[in-house]
Amino acid sequence: MEYQKRDDLVLPEYGRNIQKMVDYALTIEDRDERTLCAKAIINTMGNLFPVLKQEEHRHKLWDHLAIMSKFQLDIDWPYEIVKPENLITKPEKMPYNDKPLRHRHYGRIVMNMVDKAVQMEDGEEKTVFINTIANHMKKCFVIWNKDKDDVSTDTIVADINELSGGKLHLTTADVEVRDMREIMQTSRNNKKNNYQDKRKKGHRR
């Protein structure tokens, strides 16, 4: 079939008719006439995507025109268009935290939280934050160790001190760790509330 023999579109979202207009513009010999044709194409492209007609986004239409012409369209460009090499640049490598975990069952987030607690000034805010860490660690410990239904406050405090690299010197009197059943019930309530909030937001849409 003829349709199957057609070349792939450079930017399919604009459709084959726009691509034909771009291909036609490439055949126009007069530069001024070619530029006028390019402007007409831009207006048509903008009608397909009205948001790109706004001044702050309009340069993207010209970038797309250049890409669709395979950067062969010689006209008076109103903007500095994207360069071909910029279309194939590799993304920057994401940094990966390879700091070893002392206690894998707590995870890296807990380590980061403990590091933050070390940097905080002494006071009520730091105390509340450490209590939050301790209760979360207790939940993680029990979930990881399925054969245990609880863990002592002494163990949690000792692990916090170890995770801090000895920078925190907590005792059991410094930390308020709740009963495991209370922690799990709070967790279930939070999940339930989050689910209900998402449903409410979905209905508003």
C-alpha angles and dihedrals in degrees: 000000000000093000092058091053094057120110118258114264117250092217106015094188090074094052133226097287092061090047089053090052090052091048089051092051089057090060095055109106100196110081095210092049090046090053092050090051090050091053090051090051090050091053091051092048089050091054088058092050108026094181089066090057089071112104095242091055101032094097088067090065090056090047089053091049090053091049093049090051089049087240091293098113109110107202141125099278113207091207136036100262128217116274120238092238091057090062093064101039114133117241117252114268111262113237112246122206105226095171105139117251115238092198112022094192091066094052131212095288091065090049090053091048091052090049089053091049089054090057095049123098117247113268145092094303092055091047092052091047093051090049089052090051093047095051092046090050090051091054092047091048094053094043091051094045100051092178091066127067096191144014130210124255088233090062094048093048092047091051092049091052090048094047089052090059091242093304093114118060102192129166129195088261090062095055131062109206116183129220112279093239090054092049093051092046090052090050092051091048091051091051091048092050092048090051092050092048091053091050091050091050090048092053092049090059 
